Amino acid sequence: MPEIVKGFFILAFIFIPLERIFSLHKQKIFRLGWATDATYFFTGHFIGTAGAIVVTVIFSLMTHLLNPELQSKVASQPIWLQLVEAVVVSDLAYYIAHRLLHEVPWLWQFHAVHHSIEHMDWLAAVRVHPCDQVFTRTCKMLPLCWLGFTNQTLVVYALYSAAIAFLIHANIKIKFGVLKWFVATPQFHHWHHSKIPEINNKNFAVQLPLLDLLFGTLYMPSQKMPQKYGISDRIPAGYIGQLLYPFIRKNKMLNDKLKQGVARYFSSLPVMLGVILMPVCFLSGVALINHMDIPTFIASLNAQKVTVAELQRGKLKPVILIDVRSPEEYAADRIGESPLVPLTDIEAGFGVKQVQAIAQASVKSNQTQPTIVLYCAGGARSVKAYQKLQKTGLNLVFLSGGITAWRQAIPAKQDAEILAPITRSLPEAVRSN
């Protein structure tokens, strides 16, 4: 929460002066609906986390569709090139999702909340119904995850995407020249919020106006800007009312009673924070116990694992343990003579070939394929390595609790004794690698 508050004030200190100096329309800073949109800002972070969880769950179910070779090629590119590609791919996916929100009636009920804005400014960007937010986030992020863009690229893209979102809603009239064709601007996006129905079905892209030019939905006159924003539908003014609107809009009596009850008994922000935080806190707690972040923990549910006790009992054999930590951690302690293949190398692609070579070097004629046991400090990195290696066809598991759990049960001097009956010996050249 402190970081969210800090972000709010940073954005306010940037955009409020800009909107005073370069104002497109004369309006108050605390205009009508400002408090509602501020509530969206503070709850939006947690809803975005829910969207990330949805993406992770879907992604974990489609691992069989991944192409490690393609992902390796994408990840090996310079970050600047990955960023350009990410913007094009993501905005194309968003364009399609955005058109569906406008053209499919039951989806429009959710998206209408965003279009209920009648005073455009930087804060108007966050008035998005949670179902709308999760839907569009999922559509934008799944292609990027599937293609294998690096985490660094995704972080830079997220910052760029957020900056553009606040910019295009801002109440400013700065001229962007030829740049307006390659970067979304207020001149481009404000028309999408025009109160004229024929025009607010234009300009569906959120970052690349060229997509609308390509698909014939561009509307960007050079000498004028819209004077009125919003839609003809009557959308409740308060936060809770807007959240309920898509579900109760057809029943006026129920709508009125619910609005009266909400106004009397509920304070919007605490209630919504509680509803959103409860499942997030539960997942966070379970993930913390397993030494993982939430997305990695969800991914681990779809991965094969083995415990230290199961290895001791010989449940899997023969096995090859592979350490996916950093070289510094490996030098400090490791399980037996297990070879090192850092997660960073696996994510870059060449580590995948190293693991395949290790598995191949251990197999002689008439021998069964060994099980590769991936381990790290606590389990998070081995789960990520597991995901990257799934397409190789190797028998893979990750060690639950990692070397931390191993050392709690087995001191270093007993490694050789425990591992001898279950591990397959590797050539010296492979171990030293």
Salt bridges, closest charged atoms under 4 A:
GLU3 OE2 - LYS6 NZ 3.41
ASP37 OD2 - ARG31 NH1 2.76
ASP37 OD1 - ARG127 NE 2.65
GLU69 OE2 - LYS73 NZ 3.68
GLU103 OE2 - ARG99 NH2 3.03
ASP121 OD1 - ARG31 NH2 2.74
ASP132 OD2 - HIS111 ND1 2.78
ASP256 OD2 - LYS252 NZ 3.10
GLU310 OE2 - LYS315 NZ 3.30
ASP323 OD2 - ARG325 NH2 2.67
GLU329 OE1 - ARG381 NH1 2.78
ASP333 OD2 - ARG407 NE 2.86
GLU337 OE1 - ARG334 NH2 3.90
ASP415 OD2 - ARG407 NH2 2.75
GLU428 OE1 - ARG431 NH2 2.50
